[in-house]
Amino acid sequence: QKEVEQNSGPLSVPEGAIASLNCTYSDRGSQSFFWYRQYSGKSPELIMSIYSNGDKEDGRFTAQLNKASQYVSLLIRDSQPSDSATYLCAVMLVPGKSTFGDGTTLTVKP
Amino acid sequence: DVKVTQSSRYLVKRTGEKVFLECVQDMDHENMFWYRQDPGLGLRLIYFSYDVKMKEKGDIPEGYSVSREKKERFSLILESASTNQTSMYLCASSLGDRVISYGYTFGSGTRLTVV
């Protein structure tokens, strides 16, 4: 079993819709969770961090964490074509050291 | 803005060469990391460092070494390059806080081709 698993994708949504990206992790001791966005040919960029159960909102992005279910998700509201990218989930068990999922590629169609 | 600078965007090296990949960050981050990214395999951790002179093996350290003589600089060394080390290499840094774990800032990457 992989330590961090994401929907294999690709995920396609129409412009203006909500995109939902999911991630599960295997180690219950994981403490910190991150979402990165990676445009084609570019390096990953941190977009959200979440540390406690519940929702965290930042603009059109909402991260949701459920430690009991070992599940973290990213919702993108009012999706735009510029949101088309690969989204990487990262989980931190050891302080400072992240393990990444393989990513989910999102396409937002105009 | 934190900047993580990798010295080369593209590199082509011959099999058996010793290869140095340099990474410099300008925001006094304690933690630095080297990952490689390959299609279908995702991001895999090679080495990381929590402080000057410190280094820790990641998940795939074989064939690599690192050096951190100064806080801002973290070098990845391929002792004898092989074709299976052809990859995108990404350097990252983060604050080292004992209470809060921070996310990473990545460099723009070095695409290394070993022929």
Interface residues (C-beta under 8 A of the other chain):
Chain A: Q31 S32 F34 Y36 K42 S43 P44 E45 L46 S49 Y51 L88 A90 M92 P95 G96 K97 S98 T99 F100 G101 D102 G103
Chain B: N31 F33 Y35 G40 L41 G42 L43 L45 F48 Y50 G58 L90 S94 G96 R98 I100 S101 Y102 G103 Y104 T105 F106 G107 S108 G109
